[in-house]
Amino acid sequence: MSLAKQTYEKWGKVQSASLSLAKVLPSPLQVRMEYKVKYEKGDGLEWFIWNTQGDEALLLQYRNSPDSETPAEQK
């Protein structure tokens, strides 16, 4: 939650968001998503990596960057 708070303090409220990338990796089962986000203070990317086991999902990684940057996992 501290990363979400830092993102809010840096960028302000979310004005809109759209899914720009979604991948499912089979072993171990991971879901990777990237959203293009319009905030009060500019445009950015939010990158999520979820690990799933059975009915549970665990957030492994969250990143936020300006829209012009691409997370290292996607390069």
Distance bins in CASP14 RR format, pairs under 12 A and 6 or more apart:
PFRMAT RR
TARGET T0000
AUTHOR 0000-0000-0000
RMODE 2
METHOD distances of the structure
MODEL  1
1 7 0 0 0 0 0 1 0 0 0 0 0
1 8 0 0 0 0 0 1 0 0 0 0 0
1 59 0 0 0 0 0 1 0 0 0 0 0
1 62 0 0 0 0 0 1 0 0 0 0 0
2 8 0 0 0 0 0 1 0 0 0 0 0
2 9 0 0 0 0 0 1 0 0 0 0 0
2 62 0 0 0 0 0 1 0 0 0 0 0
3 9 0 0 0 0 0 1 0 0 0 0 0
3 10 0 0 0 0 0 1 0 0 0 0 0
3 11 0 0 0 0 0 1 0 0 0 0 0
3 46 0 0 0 0 0 1 0 0 0 0 0
3 47 0 0 0 0 0 1 0 0 0 0 0
3 48 0 0 0 0 0 1 0 0 0 0 0
3 59 0 0 0 0 1 0 0 0 0 0 0
3 61 0 0 0 0 1 0 0 0 0 0 0
3 62 1 0 1 0 0 0 0 0 0 0 0
3 63 0 0 0 0 1 0 0 0 0 0 0
3 64 1 0 0 1 0 0 0 0 0 0 0
4 10 0 0 0 0 0 1 0 0 0 0 0
4 11 0 0 0 0 0 1 0 0 0 0 0
4 12 0 0 0 0 0 1 0 0 0 0 0
4 14 0 0 0 0 0 1 0 0 0 0 0
4 46 0 0 0 0 1 0 0 0 0 0 0
4 48 0 0 0 0 0 1 0 0 0 0 0
4 59 0 0 0 0 0 1 0 0 0 0 0
4 62 1 0 0 1 0 0 0 0 0 0 0
4 63 0 0 0 0 0 1 0 0 0 0 0
4 64 0 0 0 0 1 0 0 0 0 0 0
5 11 0 0 0 0 0 1 0 0 0 0 0
5 12 0 0 0 0 0 1 0 0 0 0 0
5 62 0 0 0 0 0 1 0 0 0 0 0
5 64 0 0 0 0 0 1 0 0 0 0 0
6 12 0 0 0 0 0 1 0 0 0 0 0
6 62 0 0 0 0 0 1 0 0 0 0 0
6 63 0 0 0 0 0 1 0 0 0 0 0
6 64 1 0 0 1 0 0 0 0 0 0 0
7 13 0 0 0 0 0 1 0 0 0 0 0
7 14 0 0 0 0 1 0 0 0 0 0 0
7 35 0 0 0 0 0 1 0 0 0 0 0
7 37 0 0 0 0 1 0 0 0 0 0 0
7 39 0 0 0 0 1 0 0 0 0 0 0
7 40 0 0 0 0 0 1 0 0 0 0 0
7 41 0 0 0 0 0 1 0 0 0 0 0
7 42 0 0 0 0 0 1 0 0 0 0 0
7 44 0 0 0 0 1 0 0 0 0 0 0
7 45 0 0 0 0 0 1 0 0 0 0 0
7 46 1 0 0 1 0 0 0 0 0 0 0
7 47 0 0 0 0 0 1 0 0 0 0 0
7 62 0 0 0 0 1 0 0 0 0 0 0
7 63 0 0 0 0 1 0 0 0 0 0 0
7 64 1 0 1 0 0 0 0 0 0 0 0
7 65 0 0 0 0 0 1 0 0 0 0 0
7 66 0 0 0 0 0 1 0 0 0 0 0
8 14 0 0 0 0 1 0 0 0 0 0 0
8 37 0 0 0 0 0 1 0 0 0 0 0
8 39 0 0 0 0 1 0 0 0 0 0 0
8 40 0 0 0 0 1 0 0 0 0 0 0
8 41 0 0 0 0 0 1 0 0 0 0 0
8 46 0 0 0 0 0 1 0 0 0 0 0
8 64 0 0 0 0 1 0 0 0 0 0 0
9 39 0 0 0 0 0 1 0 0 0 0 0
9 40 0 0 0 0 0 1 0 0 0 0 0
9 41 0 0 0 0 1 0 0 0 0 0 0
9 64 0 0 0 0 0 1 0 0 0 0 0
10 37 0 0 0 0 0 1 0 0 0 0 0
10 39 0 0 0 0 1 0 0 0 0 0 0
10 40 0 0 0 0 0 1 0 0 0 0 0
10 41 1 0 0 1 0 0 0 0 0 0 0
10 42 0 0 0 0 1 0 0 0 0 0 0
10 44 0 0 0 0 0 1 0 0 0 0 0
10 64 1 0 0 1 0 0 0 0 0 0 0
10 65 0 0 0 0 0 1 0 0 0 0 0
10 66 0 0 0 0 0 1 0 0 0 0 0
11 17 0 0 0 0 0 1 0 0 0 0 0
11 37 1 0 0 1 0 0 0 0 0 0 0
11 38 0 0 0 0 1 0 0 0 0 0 0
11 39 1 1 0 0 0 0 0 0 0 0 0
11 40 1 0 0 1 0 0 0 0 0 0 0
11 41 1 0 1 0 0 0 0 0 0 0 0
11 42 1 0 0 1 0 0 0 0 0 0 0
11 43 0 0 0 0 1 0 0 0 0 0 0
11 44 1 0 0 1 0 0 0 0 0 0 0
11 45 0 0 0 0 0 1 0 0 0 0 0
11 46 0 0 0 0 1 0 0 0 0 0 0
11 64 1 0 0 1 0 0 0 0 0 0 0
11 65 0 0 0 0 0 1 0 0 0 0 0
11 66 0 0 0 0 1 0 0 0 0 0 0
11 67 0 0 0 0 0 1 0 0 0 0 0
12 37 0 0 0 0 0 1 0 0 0 0 0
12 38 0 0 0 0 0 1 0 0 0 0 0
12 39 1 0 1 0 0 0 0 0 0 0 0
12 40 1 0 1 0 0 0 0 0 0 0 0
12 41 1 0 1 0 0 0 0 0 0 0 0
12 42 0 0 0 0 1 0 0 0 0 0 0
12 44 0 0 0 0 0 1 0 0 0 0 0
12 64 0 0 0 0 0 1 0 0 0 0 0
13 37 0 0 0 0 0 1 0 0 0 0 0
13 38 0 0 0 0 0 1 0 0 0 0 0
13 39 1 0 0 1 0 0 0 0 0 0 0
13 40 1 0 1 0 0 0 0 0 0 0 0
13 41 0 0 0 0 1 0 0 0 0 0 0
13 42 0 0 0 0 0 1 0 0 0 0 0
14 35 0 0 0 0 1 0 0 0 0 0 0
14 36 0 0 0 0 0 1 0 0 0 0 0
14 37 1 0 1 0 0 0 0 0 0 0 0
14 38 1 0 0 1 0 0 0 0 0 0 0
14 39 1 0 1 0 0 0 0 0 0 0 0
14 40 0 0 0 0 1 0 0 0 0 0 0
14 41 0 0 0 0 0 1 0 0 0 0 0
14 42 0 0 0 0 0 1 0 0 0 0 0
14 43 0 0 0 0 0 1 0 0 0 0 0
14 44 0 0 0 0 0 1 0 0 0 0 0
14 46 0 0 0 0 1 0 0 0 0 0 0
14 64 0 0 0 0 0 1 0 0 0 0 0
15 36 0 0 0 0 0 1 0 0 0 0 0
15 37 0 0 0 0 1 0 0 0 0 0 0
15 38 1 0 1 0 0 0 0 0 0 0 0
15 39 1 0 0 1 0 0 0 0 0 0 0
15 40 1 0 0 1 0 0 0 0 0 0 0
15 41 0 0 0 0 1 0 0 0 0 0 0
15 42 0 0 0 0 1 0 0 0 0 0 0
15 43 0 0 0 0 1 0 0 0 0 0 0
15 44 0 0 0 0 0 1 0 0 0 0 0
16 35 0 0 0 0 1 0 0 0 0 0 0
16 36 0 0 0 0 1 0 0 0 0 0 0
16 37 1 0 0 1 0 0 0 0 0 0 0
16 38 1 0 1 0 0 0 0 0 0 0 0
16 39 0 0 0 0 1 0 0 0 0 0 0
16 40 0 0 0 0 0 1 0 0 0 0 0
16 42 0 0 0 0 0 1 0 0 0 0 0
16 43 0 0 0 0 1 0 0 0 0 0 0
16 44 0 0 0 0 0 1 0 0 0 0 0
17 33 0 0 0 0 0 1 0 0 0 0 0
17 34 0 0 0 0 0 1 0 0 0 0 0
17 35 1 0 1 0 0 0 0 0 0 0 0
17 36 1 0 0 1 0 0 0 0 0 0 0
17 37 1 0 1 0 0 0 0 0 0 0 0
17 38 1 0 0 1 0 0 0 0 0 0 0
17 39 0 0 0 0 1 0 0 0 0 0 0
17 43 0 0 0 0 0 1 0 0 0 0 0
17 44 0 0 0 0 1 0 0 0 0 0 0
17 45 0 0 0 0 0 1 0 0 0 0 0
17 46 1 0 0 1 0 0 0 0 0 0 0
17 48 0 0 0 0 0 1 0 0 0 0 0
17 64 0 0 0 0 0 1 0 0 0 0 0
17 67 0 0 0 0 0 1 0 0 0 0 0
18 33 0 0 0 0 0 1 0 0 0 0 0
18 34 0 0 0 0 0 1 0 0 0 0 0
18 35 1 0 0 1 0 0 0 0 0 0 0
18 36 1 0 1 0 0 0 0 0 0 0 0
18 37 0 0 0 0 1 0 0 0 0 0 0
18 38 0 0 0 0 1 0 0 0 0 0 0
18 43 0 0 0 0 0 1 0 0 0 0 0
18 44 0 0 0 0 0 1 0 0 0 0 0
18 45 0 0 0 0 0 1 0 0 0 0 0
18 46 0 0 0 0 0 1 0 0 0 0 0
18 67 0 0 0 0 0 1 0 0 0 0 0
19 31 0 0 0 0 0 1 0 0 0 0 0
19 32 0 0 0 0 0 1 0 0 0 0 0
19 33 1 0 0 1 0 0 0 0 0 0 0
19 34 1 0 0 1 0 0 0 0 0 0 0
19 35 1 0 1 0 0 0 0 0 0 0 0
19 36 0 0 0 0 1 0 0 0 0 0 0
19 37 0 0 0 0 0 1 0 0 0 0 0
19 45 0 0 0 0 0 1 0 0 0 0 0
19 46 0 0 0 0 0 1 0 0 0 0 0
19 47 0 0 0 0 0 1 0 0 0 0 0
19 48 0 0 0 0 0 1 0 0 0 0 0
20 32 0 0 0 0 0 1 0 0 0 0 0
20 33 0 0 0 0 1 0 0 0 0 0 0
20 34 1 0 1 0 0 0 0 0 0 0 0
20 35 1 0 0 1 0 0 0 0 0 0 0
20 36 1 0 1 0 0 0 0 0 0 0 0
20 37 0 0 0 0 1 0 0 0 0 0 0
20 43 0 0 0 0 0 1 0 0 0 0 0
20 44 0 0 0 0 0 1 0 0 0 0 0
20 45 1 0 0 1 0 0 0 0 0 0 0
20 46 0 0 0 0 1 0 0 0 0 0 0
20 47 0 0 0 0 1 0 0 0 0 0 0
20 48 0 0 0 0 0 1 0 0 0 0 0
20 67 0 0 0 0 1 0 0 0 0 0 0
20 70 0 0 0 0 0 1 0 0 0 0 0
20 71 0 0 0 0 0 1 0 0 0 0 0
20 74 0 0 0 0 0 1 0 0 0 0 0
21 31 0 0 0 0 0 1 0 0 0 0 0
21 32 1 0 0 1 0 0 0 0 0 0 0
21 33 1 0 0 1 0 0 0 0 0 0 0
21 34 1 1 0 0 0 0 0 0 0 0 0
21 35 0 0 0 0 1 0 0 0 0 0 0
21 36 0 0 0 0 1 0 0 0 0 0 0
21 45 0 0 0 0 1 0 0 0 0 0 0
21 46 0 0 0 0 0 1 0 0 0 0 0
21 47 0 0 0 0 1 0 0 0 0 0 0
21 48 0 0 0 0 0 1 0 0 0 0 0
21 49 0 0 0 0 0 1 0 0 0 0 0
21 70 0 0 0 0 1 0 0 0 0 0 0
21 71 0 0 0 0 1 0 0 0 0 0 0
21 73 0 0 0 0 0 1 0 0 0 0 0
21 74 1 0 0 1 0 0 0 0 0 0 0
22 30 0 0 0 0 0 1 0 0 0 0 0
22 31 1 0 0 1 0 0 0 0 0 0 0
22 32 1 0 0 1 0 0 0 0 0 0 0
22 33 1 0 1 0 0 0 0 0 0 0 0
22 34 1 0 0 1 0 0 0 0 0 0 0
22 35 0 0 0 0 1 0 0 0 0 0 0
22 47 0 0 0 0 0 1 0 0 0 0 0
22 48 0 0 0 0 1 0 0 0 0 0 0
22 49 0 0 0 0 0 1 0 0 0 0 0
22 50 0 0 0 0 0 1 0 0 0 0 0
22 74 0 0 0 0 0 1 0 0 0 0 0
23 29 0 0 0 0 0 1 0 0 0 0 0
23 30 0 0 0 0 1 0 0 0 0 0 0
23 31 1 0 0 1 0 0 0 0 0 0 0
23 32 1 0 1 0 0 0 0 0 0 0 0
23 33 1 0 0 1 0 0 0 0 0 0 0
23 34 0 0 0 0 1 0 0 0 0 0 0
23 47 0 0 0 0 0 1 0 0 0 0 0
23 48 0 0 0 0 0 1 0 0 0 0 0
23 49 0 0 0 0 1 0 0 0 0 0 0
23 50 0 0 0 0 0 1 0 0 0 0 0
23 73 0 0 0 0 1 0 0 0 0 0 0
23 74 0 0 0 0 1 0 0 0 0 0 0
24 30 1 0 0 1 0 0 0 0 0 0 0
24 31 1 0 1 0 0 0 0 0 0 0 0
24 32 1 0 0 1 0 0 0 0 0 0 0
24 33 0 0 0 0 1 0 0 0 0 0 0
24 49 0 0 0 0 0 1 0 0 0 0 0
24 50 0 0 0 0 1 0 0 0 0 0 0
24 51 0 0 0 0 0 1 0 0 0 0 0
24 52 0 0 0 0 1 0 0 0 0 0 0
25 31 1 0 0 1 0 0 0 0 0 0 0
25 32 1 0 0 1 0 0 0 0 0 0 0
25 33 0 0 0 0 0 1 0 0 0 0 0
25 49 0 0 0 0 1 0 0 0 0 0 0
25 50 0 0 0 0 0 1 0 0 0 0 0
25 51 0 0 0 0 1 0 0 0 0 0 0
25 52 0 0 0 0 0 1 0 0 0 0 0
25 60 0 0 0 0 0 1 0 0 0 0 0
25 73 0 0 0 0 0 1 0 0 0 0 0
26 52 0 0 0 0 0 1 0 0 0 0 0
27 51 0 0 0 0 0 1 0 0 0 0 0
27 52 0 0 0 0 0 1 0 0 0 0 0
27 53 0 0 0 0 0 1 0 0 0 0 0
28 49 0 0 0 0 0 1 0 0 0 0 0
28 50 0 0 0 0 0 1 0 0 0 0 0
28 51 1 0 0 1 0 0 0 0 0 0 0
28 52 0 0 0 0 1 0 0 0 0 0 0
28 53 1 0 0 1 0 0 0 0 0 0 0
28 54 0 0 0 0 0 1 0 0 0 0 0
28 57 0 0 0 0 0 1 0 0 0 0 0
28 58 0 0 0 0 0 1 0 0 0 0 0
28 60 0 0 0 0 1 0 0 0 0 0 0
29 49 0 0 0 0 0 1 0 0 0 0 0
29 50 0 0 0 0 1 0 0 0 0 0 0
29 51 1 0 0 1 0 0 0 0 0 0 0
29 52 1 0 1 0 0 0 0 0 0 0 0
29 53 1 0 0 1 0 0 0 0 0 0 0
29 54 0 0 0 0 1 0 0 0 0 0 0
29 55 0 0 0 0 0 1 0 0 0 0 0
29 56 0 0 0 0 0 1 0 0 0 0 0
29 57 0 0 0 0 1 0 0 0 0 0 0
29 58 0 0 0 0 0 1 0 0 0 0 0
29 60 0 0 0 0 0 1 0 0 0 0 0
30 48 0 0 0 0 0 1 0 0 0 0 0
30 49 1 0 0 1 0 0 0 0 0 0 0
30 50 1 0 0 1 0 0 0 0 0 0 0
30 51 1 0 1 0 0 0 0 0 0 0 0
30 52 1 0 0 1 0 0 0 0 0 0 0
30 53 0 0 0 0 0 1 0 0 0 0 0
30 57 0 0 0 0 1 0 0 0 0 0 0
30 58 0 0 0 0 0 1 0 0 0 0 0
30 59 0 0 0 0 0 1 0 0 0 0 0
30 60 1 0 0 1 0 0 0 0 0 0 0
30 61 0 0 0 0 1 0 0 0 0 0 0
30 73 0 0 0 0 0 1 0 0 0 0 0
31 47 0 0 0 0 0 1 0 0 0 0 0
31 48 1 0 0 1 0 0 0 0 0 0 0
31 49 1 0 0 1 0 0 0 0 0 0 0
31 50 1 0 1 0 0 0 0 0 0 0 0
31 51 0 0 0 0 1 0 0 0 0 0 0
31 52 1 0 0 1 0 0 0 0 0 0 0
31 57 1 0 0 1 0 0 0 0 0 0 0
31 58 0 0 0 0 0 1 0 0 0 0 0
31 59 0 0 0 0 0 1 0 0 0 0 0
31 60 0 0 0 0 1 0 0 0 0 0 0
31 61 0 0 0 0 0 1 0 0 0 0 0
32 46 0 0 0 0 0 1 0 0 0 0 0
32 47 1 0 0 1 0 0 0 0 0 0 0
32 48 1 0 0 1 0 0 0 0 0 0 0
32 49 1 0 1 0 0 0 0 0 0 0 0
32 50 1 0 0 1 0 0 0 0 0 0 0
32 51 0 0 0 0 0 1 0 0 0 0 0
32 52 0 0 0 0 0 1 0 0 0 0 0
32 59 0 0 0 0 0 1 0 0 0 0 0
32 60 0 0 0 0 1 0 0 0 0 0 0
32 61 0 0 0 0 1 0 0 0 0 0 0
32 62 0 0 0 0 0 1 0 0 0 0 0
32 63 0 0 0 0 0 1 0 0 0 0 0
32 71 0 0 0 0 1 0 0 0 0 0 0
32 73 1 0 0 1 0 0 0 0 0 0 0
32 74 0 0 0 0 1 0 0 0 0 0 0
33 45 0 0 0 0 0 1 0 0 0 0 0
33 46 0 0 0 0 1 0 0 0 0 0 0
33 47 1 0 0 1 0 0 0 0 0 0 0
33 48 1 0 1 0 0 0 0 0 0 0 0
33 49 0 0 0 0 1 0 0 0 0 0 0
33 50 1 0 0 1 0 0 0 0 0 0 0
33 57 0 0 0 0 0 1 0 0 0 0 0
33 59 0 0 0 0 0 1 0 0 0 0 0
33 60 0 0 0 0 0 1 0 0 0 0 0
33 61 0 0 0 0 0 1 0 0 0 0 0
33 62 0 0 0 0 0 1 0 0 0 0 0
33 63 0 0 0 0 0 1 0 0 0 0 0
33 71 0 0 0 0 0 1 0 0 0 0 0
33 73 0 0 0 0 0 1 0 0 0 0 0
33 74 0 0 0 0 0 1 0 0 0 0 0
34 44 0 0 0 0 0 1 0 0 0 0 0
34 45 1 0 1 0 0 0 0 0 0 0 0
34 46 1 0 0 1 0 0 0 0 0 0 0
34 47 1 0 1 0 0 0 0 0 0 0 0
34 48 1 0 0 1 0 0 0 0 0 0 0
34 49 0 0 0 0 1 0 0 0 0 0 0
34 61 0 0 0 0 0 1 0 0 0 0 0
34 62 0 0 0 0 0 1 0 0 0 0 0
34 63 0 0 0 0 1 0 0 0 0 0 0
34 64 0 0 0 0 0 1 0 0 0 0 0
34 65 0 0 0 0 0 1 0 0 0 0 0
34 67 0 0 0 0 0 1 0 0 0 0 0
34 69 0 0 0 0 0 1 0 0 0 0 0
34 70 0 0 0 0 1 0 0 0 0 0 0
34 71 1 0 0 1 0 0 0 0 0 0 0
34 73 0 0 0 0 1 0 0 0 0 0 0
34 74 1 0 0 1 0 0 0 0 0 0 0
35 43 0 0 0 0 0 1 0 0 0 0 0
35 44 0 0 0 0 1 0 0 0 0 0 0
35 45 1 0 0 1 0 0 0 0 0 0 0
35 46 1 0 1 0 0 0 0 0 0 0 0
35 47 1 0 0 1 0 0 0 0 0 0 0
35 48 1 0 0 1 0 0 0 0 0 0 0
35 62 0 0 0 0 0 1 0 0 0 0 0
35 63 0 0 0 0 0 1 0 0 0 0 0
35 64 0 0 0 0 1 0 0 0 0 0 0
35 65 0 0 0 0 0 1 0 0 0 0 0
35 67 0 0 0 0 0 1 0 0 0 0 0
35 71 0 0 0 0 0 1 0 0 0 0 0
36 42 0 0 0 0 0 1 0 0 0 0 0
36 43 1 0 0 1 0 0 0 0 0 0 0
36 44 1 0 0 1 0 0 0 0 0 0 0
36 45 1 0 0 1 0 0 0 0 0 0 0
36 46 0 0 0 0 1 0 0 0 0 0 0
36 47 0 0 0 0 0 1 0 0 0 0 0
36 64 0 0 0 0 0 1 0 0 0 0 0
36 65 0 0 0 0 0 1 0 0 0 0 0
36 66 0 0 0 0 0 1 0 0 0 0 0
36 67 1 0 0 1 0 0 0 0 0 0 0
36 68 0 0 0 0 0 1 0 0 0 0 0
36 70 0 0 0 0 0 1 0 0 0 0 0
37 43 1 0 0 1 0 0 0 0 0 0 0
37 44 1 0 1 0 0 0 0 0 0 0 0
37 45 1 0 0 1 0 0 0 0 0 0 0
37 46 1 0 1 0 0 0 0 0 0 0 0
37 47 0 0 0 0 0 1 0 0 0 0 0
37 48 0 0 0 0 0 1 0 0 0 0 0
37 63 0 0 0 0 0 1 0 0 0 0 0
37 64 0 0 0 0 1 0 0 0 0 0 0
37 65 0 0 0 0 0 1 0 0 0 0 0
37 66 0 0 0 0 0 1 0 0 0 0 0
37 67 0 0 0 0 1 0 0 0 0 0 0
38 44 1 0 0 1 0 0 0 0 0 0 0
38 45 0 0 0 0 0 1 0 0 0 0 0
38 46 0 0 0 0 0 1 0 0 0 0 0
38 67 0 0 0 0 1 0 0 0 0 0 0
39 45 0 0 0 0 0 1 0 0 0 0 0
39 46 0 0 0 0 1 0 0 0 0 0 0
39 64 0 0 0 0 1 0 0 0 0 0 0
39 66 0 0 0 0 0 1 0 0 0 0 0
39 67 0 0 0 0 1 0 0 0 0 0 0
41 66 0 0 0 0 0 1 0 0 0 0 0
42 64 0 0 0 0 0 1 0 0 0 0 0
42 65 0 0 0 0 0 1 0 0 0 0 0
42 66 0 0 0 0 1 0 0 0 0 0 0
42 67 1 0 0 1 0 0 0 0 0 0 0
42 68 0 0 0 0 0 1 0 0 0 0 0
43 64 0 0 0 0 0 1 0 0 0 0 0
43 65 0 0 0 0 0 1 0 0 0 0 0
43 66 1 0 0 1 0 0 0 0 0 0 0
43 67 1 1 0 0 0 0 0 0 0 0 0
43 68 0 0 0 0 1 0 0 0 0 0 0
43 69 0 0 0 0 0 1 0 0 0 0 0
44 63 0 0 0 0 0 1 0 0 0 0 0
44 64 1 0 0 1 0 0 0 0 0 0 0
44 65 1 0 0 1 0 0 0 0 0 0 0
44 66 1 0 1 0 0 0 0 0 0 0 0
44 67 1 0 1 0 0 0 0 0 0 0 0
44 68 0 0 0 0 1 0 0 0 0 0 0
44 69 0 0 0 0 1 0 0 0 0 0 0
44 70 0 0 0 0 0 1 0 0 0 0 0
44 71 0 0 0 0 0 1 0 0 0 0 0
45 62 0 0 0 0 0 1 0 0 0 0 0
45 63 1 0 0 1 0 0 0 0 0 0 0
45 64 1 0 0 1 0 0 0 0 0 0 0
45 65 1 0 1 0 0 0 0 0 0 0 0
45 66 1 0 0 1 0 0 0 0 0 0 0
45 67 1 0 1 0 0 0 0 0 0 0 0
45 68 0 0 0 0 1 0 0 0 0 0 0
45 69 1 0 0 1 0 0 0 0 0 0 0
45 70 1 0 0 1 0 0 0 0 0 0 0
45 71 1 0 0 1 0 0 0 0 0 0 0
45 73 0 0 0 0 0 1 0 0 0 0 0
45 74 0 0 0 0 1 0 0 0 0 0 0
46 59 0 0 0 0 0 1 0 0 0 0 0
46 61 0 0 0 0 0 1 0 0 0 0 0
46 62 1 0 0 1 0 0 0 0 0 0 0
46 63 1 0 0 1 0 0 0 0 0 0 0
46 64 1 0 1 0 0 0 0 0 0 0 0
46 65 0 0 0 0 1 0 0 0 0 0 0
46 66 0 0 0 0 0 1 0 0 0 0 0
46 67 0 0 0 0 0 1 0 0 0 0 0
46 69 0 0 0 0 0 1 0 0 0 0 0
46 71 0 0 0 0 1 0 0 0 0 0 0
47 59 0 0 0 0 0 1 0 0 0 0 0
47 60 0 0 0 0 0 1 0 0 0 0 0
47 61 1 0 0 1 0 0 0 0 0 0 0
47 62 1 0 0 1 0 0 0 0 0 0 0
47 63 1 0 1 0 0 0 0 0 0 0 0
47 64 1 0 0 1 0 0 0 0 0 0 0
47 65 1 0 0 1 0 0 0 0 0 0 0
47 67 0 0 0 0 0 1 0 0 0 0 0
47 69 0 0 0 0 1 0 0 0 0 0 0
47 70 0 0 0 0 1 0 0 0 0 0 0
47 71 1 0 1 0 0 0 0 0 0 0 0
47 72 0 0 0 0 1 0 0 0 0 0 0
47 73 1 0 0 1 0 0 0 0 0 0 0
47 74 1 0 0 1 0 0 0 0 0 0 0
47 75 0 0 0 0 0 1 0 0 0 0 0
48 57 0 0 0 0 0 1 0 0 0 0 0
48 58 0 0 0 0 0 1 0 0 0 0 0
48 59 1 0 0 1 0 0 0 0 0 0 0
48 60 0 0 0 0 1 0 0 0 0 0 0
48 61 1 0 0 1 0 0 0 0 0 0 0
48 62 1 0 1 0 0 0 0 0 0 0 0
48 63 0 0 0 0 1 0 0 0 0 0 0
48 64 0 0 0 0 0 1 0 0 0 0 0
48 71 0 0 0 0 0 1 0 0 0 0 0
48 73 0 0 0 0 0 1 0 0 0 0 0
49 57 0 0 0 0 0 1 0 0 0 0 0
49 58 0 0 0 0 1 0 0 0 0 0 0
49 59 1 0 0 1 0 0 0 0 0 0 0
49 60 1 0 1 0 0 0 0 0 0 0 0
49 61 1 0 1 0 0 0 0 0 0 0 0
49 62 1 0 0 1 0 0 0 0 0 0 0
49 63 0 0 0 0 1 0 0 0 0 0 0
49 71 0 0 0 0 1 0 0 0 0 0 0
49 72 0 0 0 0 0 1 0 0 0 0 0
49 73 1 0 0 1 0 0 0 0 0 0 0
49 74 0 0 0 0 0 1 0 0 0 0 0
50 56 0 0 0 0 1 0 0 0 0 0 0
50 57 1 0 1 0 0 0 0 0 0 0 0
50 58 1 0 0 1 0 0 0 0 0 0 0
50 59 1 0 1 0 0 0 0 0 0 0 0
50 60 1 0 0 1 0 0 0 0 0 0 0
50 61 0 0 0 0 1 0 0 0 0 0 0
50 62 0 0 0 0 1 0 0 0 0 0 0
51 57 1 0 0 1 0 0 0 0 0 0 0
51 58 1 0 1 0 0 0 0 0 0 0 0
51 59 0 0 0 0 1 0 0 0 0 0 0
51 60 1 0 1 0 0 0 0 0 0 0 0
51 61 0 0 0 0 1 0 0 0 0 0 0
52 58 1 0 0 1 0 0 0 0 0 0 0
52 59 0 0 0 0 0 1 0 0 0 0 0
52 60 0 0 0 0 0 1 0 0 0 0 0
53 60 0 0 0 0 0 1 0 0 0 0 0
60 73 0 0 0 0 0 1 0 0 0 0 0
61 71 0 0 0 0 1 0 0 0 0 0 0
61 72 0 0 0 0 0 1 0 0 0 0 0
61 73 0 0 0 0 1 0 0 0 0 0 0
61 74 0 0 0 0 0 1 0 0 0 0 0
62 71 0 0 0 0 0 1 0 0 0 0 0
63 69 0 0 0 0 1 0 0 0 0 0 0
63 70 0 0 0 0 0 1 0 0 0 0 0
63 71 1 0 1 0 0 0 0 0 0 0 0
63 72 0 0 0 0 1 0 0 0 0 0 0
63 73 0 0 0 0 1 0 0 0 0 0 0
63 74 0 0 0 0 0 1 0 0 0 0 0
64 71 0 0 0 0 1 0 0 0 0 0 0
65 71 1 0 0 1 0 0 0 0 0 0 0
65 72 0 0 0 0 0 1 0 0 0 0 0
65 73 0 0 0 0 0 1 0 0 0 0 0
65 74 0 0 0 0 0 1 0 0 0 0 0
69 75 0 0 0 0 0 1 0 0 0 0 0
END
